[in-house]
Amino acid sequence: MLAHIALVFWRGIAQRRLFTALNVAGMALGMATFLTLALIVRYEFSFDRWIPDAANIYRLDAFPAKEASVSSIRLFDAIQAEHPEWPATAIVRGFSDATVVVGAQVRDVTIARTDTHFFAVFGLPLAEGDRATALVPDGAVLTRAWARGLFGTDRNIVGRSFDIIQRGERRRLHVTGILDDPAPNTTPHFDLLVPSSPESLHGYDMWGMQDTEVWVRLAPSVASHLPDLLNGLVQRHAAGLTADEARSYVVRARPLTSLHFFDATIGWGGADKRLPVILGLVGLLALAAGLINFVNLSTALAATRAREVAMRKVLGATPRLLGLSFTAEAVGLALMAAALAIVMTELALPWVATLSGWPVTLDFSFALPLLLLVAVIGGVCAGAYPSWLLSRFRPAAVLASARLPGSGRLGSRLREGLVVVQFAFAITLTICTLVIWRQTHLLQTMDRGYRQSGLLVDRLPDEPSARQRQQRLADLIRGVPGITGVTISDNAPGGGPSRISYAATRPGHEKDVSILLVGTQSSTLPLFGTRLLAGRLFDARSDRDSRPMPVTPFDAAFSVPDYNFGTHTIILNETATRALGFPDPASAIGQPIYLAGKTIQTVIGVVADMRLQAGRAAVDPALYYAVSGPIGHGVLSIRYDHAPENAVRIAIAAVWKQVFPEAALNLRGMDEIVGEDTRPEQQRGTLMIIASLLTLSISCIGLYGIAAFNVQRRLFEIGVRKVLGATAGQVTGLLVFQFLRPVLLANIAAWPVAWWAMQGWLAGFDRRIGLSPLYFVATAVLVILLAVVTTLLRAGKGARSAPAIALGSP
């Protein structure tokens, strides 16, 4: 029986080569798109699961207002005091970067200072060294990648030394262990672990200083009671907090395996969960389009095999055997499509990695069972209806008929409905793709409030001695050919290390406004190209406009609780004036602003909003003040013009080496900063474009197949029409209009879905495009044109056939 089914299967392929190719190609495209996106979704949802016992590791967050991915070292002390039996570790990252020196090589790094309990929580194996002795004073544990970067090799590194400079202090560290490189889908960063003494870890021993990740590993029985165990923890260990401050603190346990998506919801990195969900839905839509195409063509072709079925029945074939034969043939075609999809996916993944940044590879242990399941389900679905339909034919009636029986109105409506669904998927994806592309273009080209061309930025070393060398560096850089301006501030395009907000209010507006303080030089706003809306900018010749700051507000927030900001003239951004209740920018000029309820600042100017952070986020209310001396946590901004950027960078690097030989230079241009900001949307847009094109291709393949089938079935009708005087053009127009009807219905079905989906997506952006009807109309025109071209390729040929040939066809 199996041999008979195989013989019929291969004969059918040989006789219907065009339809077989269309069927397999459409199904393979859908499978390949689905598999590629499924691999990306699997990658995103598998973050951190490679870490041993990851399901039982939790990060503890303690926060008084908005949650962050770091807490206070005091939380670690409280955990050890109340639950000494819990394996717990603290990783202190701090706000100050460090510099690693190996010979003449200088590299910036954000070190992770940890305690001796690290490996009790994270059971990571060491490629070299012993976990029991790796976390010793003046030791360091490196990943293989960092070892190669520092020493040129990742073998036999244990015992070698390097220097690390942080806050002006230089230490000699010895490599005590080498970690295998973590998988790309890893949230915690363990590139450079430096074991530190308890005294060093407690450098900022206060609840308000959030620079520590606190991790615990717990048995499931303990984790189920975590909310109760953590309730009131801060209040029981609230030294240094007032009663009201202590009551405001909340402690939450966040599973390690959830952090990749969770951190994005609190604005601390991570990834937007909607992206893999959207890609997963796109993959399912592409697969559905391929399956619909497969089922549709299989159903259409079934009617052409009525006489074959009748003869097989006459020769003794049972309905059961016929049903099994049709189902097996459909599954066989689906398996061929699955094999072709594997090849397509293997070829596509390197391009996907280049375009989108996802380092996914083809995992056959995942791909083969998945595609096998899809092929079986698709084959059974494609073979079920033909089996039921053809097994009901009566051999005598079929063999006596001059024409082949069809599946009737039911079959015709079924095929038309499947085409509607298939094109609805493609139209929805295409509309979403256009909207995403336009929104990404807006993010790339929108006015961010500063002039982007010819601007380079870099963070400055922040130890006390380095702050005193800031002005010397700026003066030397001004002498570089092509440099038109140099300034220092504690915030700049791309963000700065110092982001501190104070409560501000004004007379007549009692509501406090959390306002971001930005320390600048008098030259900063002009160099950025900030647009002045009212008043004036800072004047370096005015003592009130520019004065030294012994302690920066950022440092004062953690070391001088009663810090007096002093009286300044200030400049507000437009968002701050609205938040403070001013009707327009001009009305704010000369008005007093109370900062932290203690000092009065006078507004001398209002400038347009600058988007120094992410382009999709809302602009913070900001207050700019000018500093005449060194600026803590400074960012160097350089403007150049009429000079090659490479030459400017080389000259700046030479000057930097003179002033900061102990620190690395990492200049970034605006193209790089804006590119990093818009990369997620670019990735999403690129994949959506590819998926839309593939889904449209699948739909057109299916439409071409249905058109070819219907034209072949209606050759007799075409011949009659031509004998009665119809021209080839009139017949072609009639056929094309009938084939376009499901495409038009698909537009009506897709538009509300696409509008709803894009409304929700655009809501996540502060600056966003309008959801114009043009996106829907343009998509409709594009799809209709593709459908017309596709059907013309087949309908035109049928309409031009000679009437004698058409009338002679069965």
KAPE-V960696 format. One record per residue. N is the residue number from 1. OMEGA is omega in whole degrees, -180 to 180 (* if undefined). Layout:
BEGIN
n: {N & N}
omega: {OMEGA & OMEGA}
END
This chain:
BEGIN
n: {1 & 2 & 3 & 4 & 5 & 6 & 7 & 8 & 9 & 10 & 11 & 12 & 13 & 14 & 15 & 16 & 17 & 18 & 19 & 20 & 21 & 22 & 23 & 24 & 25 & 26 & 27 & 28 & 29 & 30 & 31 & 32 & 33 & 34 & 35 & 36 & 37 & 38 & 39 & 40 & 41 & 42 & 43 & 44 & 45 & 46 & 47 & 48 & 49 & 50 & 51 & 52 & 53 & 54 & 55 & 56 & 57 & 58 & 59 & 60 & 61 & 62 & 63 & 64 & 65 & 66 & 67 & 68 & 69 & 70 & 71 & 72 & 73 & 74 & 75 & 76 & 77 & 78 & 79 & 80 & 81 & 82 & 83 & 84 & 85 & 86 & 87 & 88 & 89 & 90 & 91 & 92 & 93 & 94 & 95 & 96 & 97 & 98 & 99 & 100 & 101 & 102 & 103 & 104 & 105 & 106 & 107 & 108 & 109 & 110 & 111 & 112 & 113 & 114 & 115 & 116 & 117 & 118 & 119 & 120 & 121 & 122 & 123 & 124 & 125 & 126 & 127 & 128 & 129 & 130 & 131 & 132 & 133 & 134 & 135 & 136 & 137 & 138 & 139 & 140 & 141 & 142 & 143 & 144 & 145 & 146 & 147 & 148 & 149 & 150 & 151 & 152 & 153 & 154 & 155 & 156 & 157 & 158 & 159 & 160 & 161 & 162 & 163 & 164 & 165 & 166 & 167 & 168 & 169 & 170 & 171 & 172 & 173 & 174 & 175 & 176 & 177 & 178 & 179 & 180 & 181 & 182 & 183 & 184 & 185 & 186 & 187 & 188 & 189 & 190 & 191 & 192 & 193 & 194 & 195 & 196 & 197 & 198 & 199 & 200 & 201 & 202 & 203 & 204 & 205 & 206 & 207 & 208 & 209 & 210 & 211 & 212 & 213 & 214 & 215 & 216 & 217 & 218 & 219 & 220 & 221 & 222 & 223 & 224 & 225 & 226 & 227 & 228 & 229 & 230 & 231 & 232 & 233 & 234 & 235 & 236 & 237 & 238 & 239 & 240 & 241 & 242 & 243 & 244 & 245 & 246 & 247 & 248 & 249 & 250 & 251 & 252 & 253 & 254 & 255 & 256 & 257 & 258 & 259 & 260 & 261 & 262 & 263 & 264 & 265 & 266 & 267 & 268 & 269 & 270 & 271 & 272 & 273 & 274 & 275 & 276 & 277 & 278 & 279 & 280 & 281 & 282 & 283 & 284 & 285 & 286 & 287 & 288 & 289 & 290 & 291 & 292 & 293 & 294 & 295 & 296 & 297 & 298 & 299 & 300 & 301 & 302 & 303 & 304 & 305 & 306 & 307 & 308 & 309 & 310 & 311 & 312 & 313 & 314 & 315 & 316 & 317 & 318 & 319 & 320 & 321 & 322 & 323 & 324 & 325 & 326 & 327 & 328 & 329 & 330 & 331 & 332 & 333 & 334 & 335 & 336 & 337 & 338 & 339 & 340 & 341 & 342 & 343 & 344 & 345 & 346 & 347 & 348 & 349 & 350 & 351 & 352 & 353 & 354 & 355 & 356 & 357 & 358 & 359 & 360 & 361 & 362 & 363 & 364 & 365 & 366 & 367 & 368 & 369 & 370 & 371 & 372 & 373 & 374 & 375 & 376 & 377 & 378 & 379 & 380 & 381 & 382 & 383 & 384 & 385 & 386 & 387 & 388 & 389 & 390 & 391 & 392 & 393 & 394 & 395 & 396 & 397 & 398 & 399 & 400 & 401 & 402 & 403 & 404 & 405 & 406 & 407 & 408 & 409 & 410 & 411 & 412 & 413 & 414 & 415 & 416 & 417 & 418 & 419 & 420 & 421 & 422 & 423 & 424 & 425 & 426 & 427 & 428 & 429 & 430 & 431 & 432 & 433 & 434 & 435 & 436 & 437 & 438 & 439 & 440 & 441 & 442 & 443 & 444 & 445 & 446 & 447 & 448 & 449 & 450 & 451 & 452 & 453 & 454 & 455 & 456 & 457 & 458 & 459 & 460 & 461 & 462 & 463 & 464 & 465 & 466 & 467 & 468 & 469 & 470 & 471 & 472 & 473 & 474 & 475 & 476 & 477 & 478 & 479 & 480 & 481 & 482 & 483 & 484 & 485 & 486 & 487 & 488 & 489 & 490 & 491 & 492 & 493 & 494 & 495 & 496 & 497 & 498 & 499 & 500 & 501 & 502 & 503 & 504 & 505 & 506 & 507 & 508 & 509 & 510 & 511 & 512 & 513 & 514 & 515 & 516 & 517 & 518 & 519 & 520 & 521 & 522 & 523 & 524 & 525 & 526 & 527 & 528 & 529 & 530 & 531 & 532 & 533 & 534 & 535 & 536 & 537 & 538 & 539 & 540 & 541 & 542 & 543 & 544 & 545 & 546 & 547 & 548 & 549 & 550 & 551 & 552 & 553 & 554 & 555 & 556 & 557 & 558 & 559 & 560 & 561 & 562 & 563 & 564 & 565 & 566 & 567 & 568 & 569 & 570 & 571 & 572 & 573 & 574 & 575 & 576 & 577 & 578 & 579 & 580 & 581 & 582 & 583 & 584 & 585 & 586 & 587 & 588 & 589 & 590 & 591 & 592 & 593 & 594 & 595 & 596 & 597 & 598 & 599 & 600 & 601 & 602 & 603 & 604 & 605 & 606 & 607 & 608 & 609 & 610 & 611 & 612 & 613 & 614 & 615 & 616 & 617 & 618 & 619 & 620 & 621 & 622 & 623 & 624 & 625 & 626 & 627 & 628 & 629 & 630 & 631 & 632 & 633 & 634 & 635 & 636 & 637 & 638 & 639 & 640 & 641 & 642 & 643 & 644 & 645 & 646 & 647 & 648 & 649 & 650 & 651 & 652 & 653 & 654 & 655 & 656 & 657 & 658 & 659 & 660 & 661 & 662 & 663 & 664 & 665 & 666 & 667 & 668 & 669 & 670 & 671 & 672 & 673 & 674 & 675 & 676 & 677 & 678 & 679 & 680 & 681 & 682 & 683 & 684 & 685 & 686 & 687 & 688 & 689 & 690 & 691 & 692 & 693 & 694 & 695 & 696 & 697 & 698 & 699 & 700 & 701 & 702 & 703 & 704 & 705 & 706 & 707 & 708 & 709 & 710 & 711 & 712 & 713 & 714 & 715 & 716 & 717 & 718 & 719 & 720 & 721 & 722 & 723 & 724 & 725 & 726 & 727 & 728 & 729 & 730 & 731 & 732 & 733 & 734 & 735 & 736 & 737 & 738 & 739 & 740 & 741 & 742 & 743 & 744 & 745 & 746 & 747 & 748 & 749 & 750 & 751 & 752 & 753 & 754 & 755 & 756 & 757 & 758 & 759 & 760 & 761 & 762 & 763 & 764 & 765 & 766 & 767 & 768 & 769 & 770 & 771 & 772 & 773 & 774 & 775 & 776 & 777 & 778 & 779 & 780 & 781 & 782 & 783 & 784 & 785 & 786 & 787 & 788 & 789 & 790 & 791 & 792 & 793 & 794 & 795 & 796 & 797 & 798 & 799 & 800 & 801 & 802 & 803 & 804 & 805 & 806 & 807 & 808 & 809 & 810}
omega: {180 & 178 & 179 & 179 & 180 & 180 & 179 & -180 & -178 & 175 & 178 & 178 & -178 & -178 & -176 & -175 & -178 & -177 & 177 & 179 & 179 & -178 & -177 & -178 & 179 & 179 & -179 & 177 & 178 & 179 & -178 & 177 & 179 & -178 & 180 & -180 & 177 & 177 & 178 & 179 & 178 & 178 & -178 & -177 & 179 & -179 & 172 & -176 & 177 & -179 & -179 & 177 & -176 & -177 & -178 & 180 & -177 & 169 & -180 & 179 & 175 & -174 & 179 & -177 & -179 & -178 & 178 & -180 & 176 & 179 & 179 & 174 & 178 & 177 & 177 & 178 & -179 & 179 & 180 & -180 & -175 & -177 & -178 & -179 & 180 & 169 & -177 & 178 & 177 & 175 & -178 & -180 & 176 & -180 & -177 & 176 & 179 & 179 & 178 & -179 & 174 & -175 & 178 & -178 & 179 & -179 & 175 & -179 & 170 & -175 & 174 & 178 & -175 & -179 & -175 & -178 & -173 & -175 & 173 & 178 & 179 & -176 & -177 & 178 & 177 & 175 & 175 & 179 & -177 & -179 & -179 & -176 & -175 & -175 & -180 & 178 & -179 & 174 & 178 & 176 & -176 & 167 & 179 & -179 & 179 & 177 & 178 & -180 & -177 & -172 & 179 & 179 & 176 & -180 & 176 & -177 & -176 & -179 & 178 & -171 & 171 & 179 & 176 & -178 & 178 & -179 & 177 & -179 & -179 & -179 & 175 & 179 & -180 & -180 & -179 & 180 & 178 & 175 & 169 & -180 & 178 & 176 & 180 & -180 & -179 & -180 & 180 & 180 & -180 & -176 & -176 & 179 & 179 & 176 & -176 & 179 & 176 & 180 & -180 & 179 & -178 & -179 & 176 & -172 & 178 & -177 & -176 & -178 & -177 & 180 & -171 & 169 & 179 & -176 & 175 & 173 & -171 & 173 & -179 & -179 & 178 & -177 & -180 & 179 & -175 & -179 & 179 & -178 & -178 & -178 & 179 & -177 & -180 & -178 & 179 & -180 & -168 & 179 & -179 & 178 & 171 & -179 & 179 & 179 & -180 & -180 & -178 & -177 & 176 & 176 & 179 & 175 & -179 & 180 & 180 & -175 & 180 & -168 & -178 & 179 & -176 & -176 & 177 & -179 & 179 & 175 & -179 & 177 & -177 & -178 & 178 & -177 & -179 & -178 & 178 & 177 & 178 & -180 & 177 & 178 & 178 & 178 & 178 & 178 & 179 & 178 & 179 & 178 & 178 & 179 & 179 & 178 & -178 & -180 & -177 & -180 & 179 & 179 & -180 & -177 & -177 & -178 & -179 & -176 & -177 & -179 & 176 & 180 & 180 & 179 & 180 & 176 & 179 & -179 & 171 & 180 & 179 & 175 & 179 & 180 & 179 & 179 & 178 & -180 & -180 & -180 & 180 & 178 & 180 & 178 & 178 & 177 & 179 & 177 & 174 & 178 & 179 & 178 & 178 & 179 & 177 & 180 & 179 & -179 & 179 & 179 & -174 & -172 & 176 & 177 & 178 & 179 & 180 & -175 & -171 & 178 & 178 & -178 & -177 & 176 & -178 & 178 & -175 & 178 & 176 & -172 & -174 & 178 & -179 & -179 & 177 & 178 & 180 & -179 & 180 & 180 & 179 & 179 & 179 & 179 & -179 & -178 & -174 & -176 & 177 & 180 & -179 & -176 & -172 & 179 & -180 & 180 & 174 & -174 & -175 & -178 & -179 & -177 & 179 & -175 & 177 & -179 & 178 & 176 & 177 & 180 & 175 & -177 & -179 & 180 & 179 & 179 & 178 & -179 & 179 & 178 & 179 & 177 & 178 & -179 & -179 & 180 & 176 & 175 & -176 & -179 & 178 & -180 & -178 & 177 & 179 & 180 & 179 & -179 & 180 & 179 & -180 & 179 & 176 & 177 & 178 & 180 & -178 & -172 & -175 & 177 & -180 & 176 & 177 & -179 & -172 & -175 & 175 & -179 & 177 & 180 & 175 & 177 & -179 & 171 & -169 & 177 & -174 & -179 & 180 & 178 & -179 & -180 & -178 & -174 & 177 & 178 & -179 & -179 & 180 & -179 & 179 & 180 & 179 & 179 & 179 & -180 & -180 & 180 & 177 & 178 & 180 & 177 & 178 & 172 & -175 & 175 & -174 & 179 & 178 & -179 & -176 & 175 & -178 & -179 & 176 & 176 & 180 & 174 & 179 & 178 & -180 & 178 & -168 & -177 & 177 & 177 & 175 & -172 & -179 & 178 & -180 & 176 & -177 & 163 & -180 & -179 & -171 & -176 & 175 & -180 & 178 & -176 & -179 & -178 & 179 & -180 & -179 & 178 & -177 & 175 & -179 & 178 & -177 & -179 & -178 & 178 & -179 & -179 & -173 & -179 & -180 & 178 & -178 & 178 & 180 & 177 & 179 & 178 & -176 & -178 & -177 & -176 & -179 & -175 & -179 & -176 & 177 & -176 & -178 & -179 & -179 & 160 & -173 & 174 & 179 & 169 & -173 & 179 & 179 & 180 & 178 & -179 & 180 & 173 & 176 & -178 & 179 & -178 & -176 & -178 & 180 & -175 & 179 & -177 & 178 & 177 & 176 & -178 & -179 & 177 & -174 & -173 & -178 & 177 & -179 & -179 & 177 & -179 & 175 & -179 & 177 & 179 & 173 & 178 & -178 & 180 & -177 & -177 & -177 & -177 & 177 & 179 & 178 & 167 & -174 & 176 & 180 & 174 & -175 & -179 & -179 & -179 & 179 & 180 & 178 & 180 & -171 & 174 & 179 & 177 & -175 & 177 & 177 & -178 & 177 & 177 & 178 & -177 & -179 & 179 & 179 & -179 & -180 & -180 & 179 & 180 & 179 & 178 & 180 & -178 & 178 & -172 & -178 & -179 & -177 & -175 & 179 & 177 & -179 & -180 & 176 & 176 & -177 & 177 & 180 & -178 & 179 & 178 & 177 & -178 & -175 & -176 & 179 & 179 & 177 & 178 & 180 & -179 & -180 & -179 & 179 & 178 & -179 & -179 & 179 & 179 & -180 & -180 & 175 & 179 & 178 & -179 & 180 & 176 & 179 & 180 & 178 & 179 & 179 & 178 & 179 & -180 & -177 & 178 & 179 & 180 & -174 & 180 & 179 & 178 & 179 & 178 & 179 & -180 & -179 & 176 & -179 & 171 & 180 & 177 & 178 & 179 & 179 & 179 & 178 & 179 & 179 & -179 & -178 & -180 & 180 & 179 & -179 & -178 & 177 & 178 & 178 & 177 & 179 & 177 & -180 & -180 & -173 & -173 & 180 & -180 & 180 & 179 & -180 & -178 & -177 & 174 & 179 & -178 & -178 & -179 & -180 & -179 & 175 & 174 & -176 & 178 & 172 & -179 & -173 & 174 & -179 & 179 & -179 & -180 & -180 & 178 & 180 & 180 & -180 & -177 & 179 & 178 & 178 & -180 & 179 & 180 & -178 & -178 & 178 & -179 & -179 & -177 & 180 & 179 & 179 & -179 & -179 & -178 & -178 & -179 & -178 & 180 & -179 & -178 & 178 & -179 & -179 & *}
END
